[in-house]
Amino acid sequence: MSKTALITGASSGIGTELSKLLAKKGYNLILVARSKNKLEDLKAKIEKNNNVKANVILKDLSEQNAVKELYDEVKSKNIAVDVLVNNAGFGDFCEYVGSDIEKQDAMMNVNIKALADAVYYFGADMKKRREGKILNVASIAAFIPGPYMAVYYASKAFVLSFSEAVAKELKEYNVTVTALCPGPTNTGFENAADMKGKSTMFAKLKPVSAKLVAKKGYKGMMKGRRVKFCSLGNAIATFSARFTPHRLNAAFAAWVNGDPRK
Ligand SMILES: NC(=O)c1ccc[n+]([C@@H]2O[C@H](COP(=O)([O-])OP(=O)(O)OC[C@H]3O[C@@H](n4cnc5c(N)ncnc54)[C@H](OP(=O)(O)O)[C@@H]3O)[C@@H](O)[C@H]2O)c1
């Protein structure tokens, strides 16, 4: 019987590439995001090119009960989720104090709360079945404080810590949790975070393709790795950050990000 993967943030970037890859591997899909046209186009393309079914569920994951509603909708379709990919997320390039507080709240809801809620609800079924794989998209930002993207970096630190903790809890139930930690990647992220033409991050750190990140994420998840990087350089840089004072790490991140006031 074919298995099902649910991917949040499937409408763009890393989520789209992970959806295509999972379809290629024979998974039926549940594609979740807000952009109806993009998701419908992706569903059509995937169903045309692979022998799988794709369901589209439109959901704004910044809303309070979004994940419980998503879970109930999936249950009402009688679908068991074998693979959960918590990929939806975004940043905001700004000074935190004085920023758009609604965008910061939405970021915390999508990057943190929705991710944790999805692990809670879909993870419960996996735990019962004693089978399942969860891929949580964190970032190399998870390892250091990030001035001018303070909430974003902190949200990814949550994703990393939470994923590693829950991975330990779920191991004995044969459910794996992998935190994927990409560096800068060519997607819609730069635009969504208001970085384009302002932040120097994508100029200073060479971005990779979403396809490569999806491939690394898929491999890491299949092997049940707890943390997966997309390059040796990223692995070494984040490892060495453990031995540098956070004051210096924060200064480095501020330099990489650039100053939004300029
Ligand atoms: N690109 C990078 O440099 C980079 C590096 C490290 C980690 N990451 C992480 O990778 C993940 C994917 O981002 P990406 O780079 O592929 O960026 P992207 O192209 O902007 O994709 C972001 C996805 O998240 C979805 N999303 C955003 N807000 C949402 C909401 N309120 N409700 C539901 N879905 C929402 C978007 O869908 P809709 O707009 O259609 O809702 C979109 O599908 C994120 O968690 C990001 O933090 C990215």
The ligand as an SDF file (V2000), in Angstrom:
LIG
                    3D

 48 52  0  0  0  0  0  0  0  0999 V2000
   15.8110   29.8610    1.8310 N   0  0  0  0  0  0  0  0  0  0  0  0
   16.7060   29.8640    2.7910 C   0  0  0  0  0  0  0  0  0  0  0  0
   17.7590   30.5180    2.7000 O   0  0  0  0  0  0  0  0  0  0  0  0
   16.4880   29.0060    4.0130 C   0  0  0  0  0  0  0  0  0  0  0  0
   17.5900   28.6400    4.8070 C   0  0  0  0  0  0  0  0  0  0  0  0
   17.3890   27.8610    5.9330 C   0  0  0  0  0  0  0  0  0  0  0  0
   16.1150   27.4410    6.2660 C   0  0  0  0  0  0  0  0  0  0  0  0
   15.0520   27.8120    5.4940 N   0  0  0  0  0  0  0  0  0  0  0  0
   13.7070   27.3490    5.8840 C   0  0  0  0  0  0  0  0  0  0  0  0
   13.1710   26.5820    4.8370 O   0  0  0  0  0  0  0  0  0  0  0  0
   11.7540   26.5580    4.9690 C   0  0  0  0  0  0  0  0  0  0  0  0
   11.1320   26.7680    3.5930 C   0  0  0  0  0  0  0  0  0  0  0  0
   11.3890   28.0840    3.1520 O   0  0  0  0  0  0  0  0  0  0  0  0
   11.8690   28.4390    1.6670 P   0  0  0  0  0  0  0  0  0  0  0  0
   13.2660   28.8760    1.7570 O   0  0  0  0  0  0  0  0  0  0  0  0
   11.5040   27.3670    0.7350 O   0  0  0  0  0  0  0  0  0  0  0  0
   11.0190   29.7760    1.4250 O   0  0  0  0  0  0  0  0  0  0  0  0
    9.7480   30.0710    0.5070 P   0  0  0  0  0  0  0  0  0  0  0  0
   10.0460   29.7630   -0.9030 O   0  0  0  0  0  0  0  0  0  0  0  0
    9.3630   31.4780    0.8650 O   0  0  0  0  0  0  0  0  0  0  0  0
    8.6430   29.0500    1.0430 O   0  0  0  0  0  0  0  0  0  0  0  0
    8.0100   29.2310    2.2720 C   0  0  0  0  0  0  0  0  0  0  0  0
    6.7850   28.3340    2.3290 C   0  0  0  0  0  0  0  0  0  0  0  0
    6.1560   28.5280    3.6170 O   0  0  0  0  0  0  0  0  0  0  0  0
    4.7690   28.7520    3.4000 C   0  0  0  0  0  0  0  0  0  0  0  0
    4.1940   29.6170    4.4130 N   0  0  0  0  0  0  0  0  0  0  0  0
    4.6350   30.8360    4.8310 C   0  0  0  0  0  0  0  0  0  0  0  0
    3.7660   31.3720    5.6960 N   0  0  0  0  0  0  0  0  0  0  0  0
    2.7250   30.4960    5.8030 C   0  0  0  0  0  0  0  0  0  0  0  0
    1.5070   30.4970    6.5220 C   0  0  0  0  0  0  0  0  0  0  0  0
    1.1340   31.5410    7.2870 N   0  0  0  0  0  0  0  0  0  0  0  0
    0.6740   29.4460    6.4130 N   0  0  0  0  0  0  0  0  0  0  0  0
    1.0220   28.3900    5.6110 C   0  0  0  0  0  0  0  0  0  0  0  0
    2.1700   28.3210    4.9120 N   0  0  0  0  0  0  0  0  0  0  0  0
    3.0070   29.3750    5.0030 C   0  0  0  0  0  0  0  0  0  0  0  0
    4.6820   29.4120    2.0280 C   0  0  0  0  0  0  0  0  0  0  0  0
    3.4090   29.1640    1.4370 O   0  0  0  0  0  0  0  0  0  0  0  0
    2.2540   30.2470    1.1680 P   0  0  0  0  0  0  0  0  0  0  0  0
    2.8870   31.5880    1.0470 O   0  0  0  0  0  0  0  0  0  0  0  0
    1.6030   29.7410   -0.0750 O   0  0  0  0  0  0  0  0  0  0  0  0
    1.3710   30.1240    2.3610 O   0  0  0  0  0  0  0  0  0  0  0  0
    5.7740   28.6800    1.2650 C   0  0  0  0  0  0  0  0  0  0  0  0
    5.2620   27.5110    0.6950 O   0  0  0  0  0  0  0  0  0  0  0  0
   11.4000   27.6280    5.9910 C   0  0  0  0  0  0  0  0  0  0  0  0
   11.1130   27.0150    7.2200 O   0  0  0  0  0  0  0  0  0  0  0  0
   12.6740   28.4500    6.0880 C   0  0  0  0  0  0  0  0  0  0  0  0
   12.8090   29.0750    7.3350 O   0  0  0  0  0  0  0  0  0  0  0  0
   15.2190   28.5640    4.3790 C   0  0  0  0  0  0  0  0  0  0  0  0
  1  2  1  0
  2  3  2  0
  2  4  1  0
  4  5  1  0
  4 48  2  0
  5  6  2  0
  6  7  1  0
  7  8  2  0
  8  9  1  0
  8 48  1  0
  9 10  1  0
  9 46  1  0
 10 11  1  0
 11 12  1  0
 11 44  1  0
 12 13  1  0
 13 14  1  0
 14 15  2  0
 14 16  1  0
 14 17  1  0
 17 18  1  0
 18 19  2  0
 18 20  1  0
 18 21  1  0
 21 22  1  0
 22 23  1  0
 23 24  1  0
 23 42  1  0
 24 25  1  0
 25 26  1  0
 25 36  1  0
 26 27  1  0
 26 35  1  0
 27 28  2  0
 28 29  1  0
 29 30  1  0
 29 35  2  0
 30 31  1  0
 30 32  2  0
 32 33  1  0
 33 34  2  0
 34 35  1  0
 36 37  1  0
 36 42  1  0
 37 38  1  0
 38 39  2  0
 38 40  1  0
 38 41  1  0
 42 43  1  0
 44 45  1  0
 44 46  1  0
 46 47  1  0
M  CHG  2   8   1  16  -1
M  END
$$$$
